[in-house]
Every structure is written in C-alpha cells, then in structure tokens.
Amino acid sequence: MTLFAIVLGTLFAGVGSVWLAAALSFGVLARYTQHMLSLAAGALLATAFMHLLPEAFESDIGPDHLFMTLLIGLVFFFLLDKAELWHHGHEHGAHTPDAAPAAEHAHASHAHAHGAAHDHGHSHAHSGGGWAVLAGDSVHCFGDGVLIAAAFMADMRLGAIAALAVLAHEVPHHMGDLMVLRSSTTDRKAALIKVSLAGSVTALGGVLGFWLVEQLAELLPYFLVVASSSFMYVALADLIPQLQKRLGARQTAAQIAWLLIGIGLVTLVSTLAHPH
C-alpha cells in the first residue's frame, strides 16, 4: 500500500507539475505565473516548518544532530545552486551577441541575477542546451522522488503534503524547462513529452527511496530534515526573492493572499489525508 502511494504521489508531483507548467506557459493561465510563485513559497515553508521538521524531531535523535543536518543541507543546496549558476553564467556569456556593449551586458547580467538565474538559469539557455537541461532536471526529479518516499514512509499525511509541495515548487522550474525547449523547436508537444519524461523520473527515485528508507529506517529523521532544508532553500532563495518587488497595495495584497493560500492548501491536504 505504501509503495503504491509513493508511486502515485511521485507521478502526481513529477508529471503533474509538468502539465500544470505547460498550462501556465502555453495556455490562458500564463498571467497567474507570479501568483504560482507565492503559492509555491507558502506550500514549501508550511511543509518544512509545520510537518516535516516536527515529525523528525519526534524521534530519539538529539536536536543538535538534526539542526546540524538542517544547516549542512542548506549549505549544500546553496553550493549546488552556485555551481549551477556558475555553469549557466559561463554558457550565457559565451552566447552574448558581439554587438551588445560590454557595459550593457554587465548591467543585464546583474539585473537577471534574481530573475533568469533563479528560474534555474534555464531561460537563457540556447538550442544546444536542451538535452543538458533535461539531464539536470531528471537528476533533480530523482532526488525529489527519494524525499517524497521518505515522507510517505514516515506518515501517509506527510507524503501527501510533500508531493503537493514538490508539485508546487516544480511548476516554475518546469516552466523554465519548457521555455528552453521551445527556443530550440516550435513543436510544443515534443517539448512537453520530453519534460514529462524527465518529470517521471521522480517515480524512479520514489521506488528506490522506498527500499532505501525501509533498509535504513533509523535514518528517516535525517531524510525528513534534508527534505525540509531543500524546501526551505527553494522557497527562501529561489522563490521569495522573485516576489521582492515594489508593488502597489493591490498587488501586494494578492501576493500575500496567494502565499497564505499555499499554506492553507498544505494544511487542508494534511487534514483530509490524516483527519485524526
């Protein structure tokens, strides 16, 4: 039963996020992209602070060890993000048009530091980088699958909200993937199929995670803390900086509302999946 739930949850998060991203990128929902960023941030933070961390701290492992794991996880994801930005920065520099003035290019690079770069650097890749993006996305999705499996092994409720949180935070990521592939081909269907296949790798990670967590059950709290550090880093370093813009009162209220909706959705799924 647990394995079936893991497969279902990972497919929902991995492939479902791709199709939702396609609806936002190609359909009439494109204008709600900024709202999705707020919703994803709220869902991730609520999952980390209200569910995954409390579950991990209910174990017999000392808080000092778990907090150290959380710190190491945050630093690891920071370094991973820096390595990815460094790679894409060099790729971007290699493709800069010669006609663009050096000063203008420097200004553009700075202006995109929290925009294109935090969309995982995908939006500025060129046609030759499509497969590289898919390969990187597959590795990312595999890791998401392992984390979702760890949450399901701890509690079905945690697994459900973790799958929902992964879906929410992967939507902006997959939108970037689709933009990259659309820059190299005009075939939307082919782009969608390729990114969907990468998203389905989440299920592979979930199945492996099921056996890994089953064999190493005593390490489950560490898996949950690592998952929390991943969600916290994505929310605080990738998503929220994109929301830090000077907006009018109405737009700011909408931003806060969608953030609260993300938190509320996590709470609702938690209640429905585990009412007692």
C-alpha positions, 0 to 999 in steps of 0.5 A: 500500500505504501509503495503504491502511494509513493508511486502515485504521489511521485507521478502526481508531483513529477508529471503533474507539475509538468502539465500544470507548467505547460498550462501556465506557459502555453495556455490562458493561465500564463498571467497567474505565473507570479501568483504560482510563485507565492503559492509555491513559497507558502506550500514549501515553508508550511511543509518544512516548518509545520510537518516535516521538521516536527515529525523528525524531531519526534524521534530519539535523535538529539536536536543538535544532530538534526539542526546540524543536518538542517544547516549542512543541507542548506549549505549544500543546496546553496553550493549546488545552486552556485555551481549551477549558476556558475555553469549557466553564467559561463554558457550565457556569456559565451552566447552574448551577441558581439554587438551588445556593449560590454557595459550593457551586458554587465548591467543585464547580467546583474539585473537577471541575477534574481530573475533568469538565474533563479528560474534555474538559469534555464531561460537563457539557455540556447538550442544546444542546451536542451538535452543538458537541461533535461539531464539536470532536471531528471537528476533533480526529479530523482532526488525529489522522488527519494524525499517524497518516499521518505515522507510517505514512509514516515506518515501517509499525511506527510507524503501527501503534503510533500508531493503537493509541495514538490508539485508546487515548487516544480511548476516554475522550474518546469516552466523554465524547462519548457521555455528552453525547449521551445527556443530550440523547436516550435513543436510544443508537444515534443517539448512537453513529452520530453519534460514529462519524461524527465518529470517521471523520473521522480517515480524512479527515485520514489521506488528506490527511496522506498527500499532505501528508507525501509533498509535504513529506517533509523535514518528517516529523521535525517531524510525528513530534515534534508527534505525540509532544508531543500524546501526551505532553500527553494522557497527562501532563495529561489522563490521569495526573492522573485516576489521582492518587488515594489508593488502597489497595495493591490498587488501586494495584497494578492501576493500575500493572499496567494502565499497564505493560500499555499499554506492553507492548501498544505494544511487542508491536504494534511487534514483530509489525508490524516483527519485524526 
